[in-house]
Amino acid sequence: MESADRLHPPLGVSSGPVSAVPVAHVDELQTYEEAVSSCTRCRLAQGRTQVVFGSGNAHADLMFVGEAPGFHEDKQGLPFVGQAGKLLEKLLAGVGMTRSDVYVPNVLKCRPPGNRDPQPDEIEACESHLFKQIELIQPTIVATLGNFATKLLSGRPLGITRVHGQEHETTLGGRKVLLYPLYHPAAALYTPAMLKVLESDFARLPELLGRALAPVAPPPVELSVVTAMRPAEQLGLF
């Protein structure tokens, strides 16, 4: 098993913005990955080569959530290693980031036959694995790739065409995150014009990260409060 390599970027590789994730959480993520590797909650367990848990930086402030493993992912045990993965890396490079800066899981951890769409009962059986990953990694921004991840994590039935590039605050894994819906990179492989849309939406990620990670300024003290706190002064006669 390649858990250690998946969870930690190689030495000498910049990990980008990181959050203060306790080491215990990283160890727990590895333990959880090992437990999920034998999952049999749904029918997809019967046809998989292996569980595709997720990969990247376990301290990442930015998480991308895809749909389900494809042929290459099922063989290698890693998400986004095919053509869509190469495009994801190109889009990340366009904003000065690499795969070692982010964490990438899918909604489903096992490949659907023939790369068909995930079924509702399969999503229901697998979703707790994703929510546990979010809880342990504690990302600041969760960027959903495509319809299935967007609908699941937003809790709304709106399709990606209507909501892409529109961030909103929500609670996932017991903490507030900024949910940022994006088209799935595979969409640009089939519709080249979609690449411009993806590039435009990706271009906002550094600004969103900066906003989400900015320290919260204390509220200004009202003048009336300051005045009330000052000791009374005796006025001079002259």
Secondary structure as GFF3:
##gff-version 3
##sequence-region A 1 238
A	DSSP	alpha_helix	3	7	.	.	.	ID=ss1
A	DSSP	alpha_helix	23	36	.	.	.	ID=ss2
A	DSSP	three_ten_helix	43	46	.	.	.	ID=ss3
A	DSSP	beta_strand	55	56	.	.	.	ID=ss4
A	DSSP	beta_strand	62	65	.	.	.	ID=ss5
A	DSSP	alpha_helix	71	76	.	.	.	ID=ss6
A	DSSP	alpha_helix	83	93	.	.	.	ID=ss7
A	DSSP	three_ten_helix	99	101	.	.	.	ID=ss8
A	DSSP	beta_strand	103	104	.	.	.	ID=ss9
A	DSSP	three_ten_helix	113	115	.	.	.	ID=ss10
A	DSSP	alpha_helix	120	137	.	.	.	ID=ss11
A	DSSP	beta_strand	141	145	.	.	.	ID=ss12
A	DSSP	alpha_helix	147	154	.	.	.	ID=ss13
A	DSSP	alpha_helix	160	163	.	.	.	ID=ss14
A	DSSP	beta_strand	168	172	.	.	.	ID=ss15
A	DSSP	beta_strand	175	182	.	.	.	ID=ss16
A	DSSP	alpha_helix	185	190	.	.	.	ID=ss17
A	DSSP	alpha_helix	194	202	.	.	.	ID=ss18
A	DSSP	alpha_helix	205	213	.	.	.	ID=ss19
A	DSSP	alpha_helix	223	229	.	.	.	ID=ss20
###
